[in-house]
């Protein structure tokens, strides 16, 4: 594992390592299952195990981040990245729908991608960067290697955030629920697996709002490219933040620096 020593690269690699541990624990937890069909996990379940491990382990990241400010910032960054991922996940999924049903030429693919980018990345100023904007999808290997395998990450990320919200309210029970979920393998349908973990597999507006903005998960970040820090000033899981983002990131990748200041305000419903 190679890192440059910056907070961003250390957290990224640390998070990936924890994600892999989540997958490994899932495999070990299923060791006593006797039928291969019980081991054939839906990707939404496999990724819930890995992403939840990242979230549930955050209170213990001080093992890696011995500096209190770095420890705090790494956790805020982790939550921020999880929230930032959803628009990009929607872009990738919607774009693939277009290219396999309508956009069968390079020109149509370009137009389709720009349309979905405008739909899901509102508030980002791409003025003068059309080529960079158009090329963003080329960096997403899933589109080429495993078509239509991406929305599962969004489903699992939503579940992992729900697991973390559960942990903030009932930490001992949340960990027990997570362990029970791991041991089940694929003995029950996906919705029942999520229920065993103590969360719901639903996509209603109310459930998503409560998961992201409920009493234990309130977020109202203001992204200002002039800021140089993440400043906590709230009272719950994700306080109000002033976020330093001189570049736009999609799918965890640093983007080209924007020419103009971009303000993005997300207000809790």
Secondary structure, DSSP 8 states (H G I E B T S, - for coil): ----SSHHHHHHHHHHHHHHHHHHHHHHHTTT---GGGT---HHHHHHHHHHHHHHTGGGGGGT--SHHHHHHHHHHHHHHHHHHHHHHHHHHHHHHHHHHT--SHHHHHHHHHHHHHHHSTT---TT-HHHHHTGGGG-THHHHSTT-SHHHHHHHHHHHHHHHHHHH-HHHHHHHHHHHHHHTTSS-HHHHHHHTT------HHHHHHHHHSTT-----EEETT--S-----SSSS---EE--SB--BTTB---B-SS--EEE----
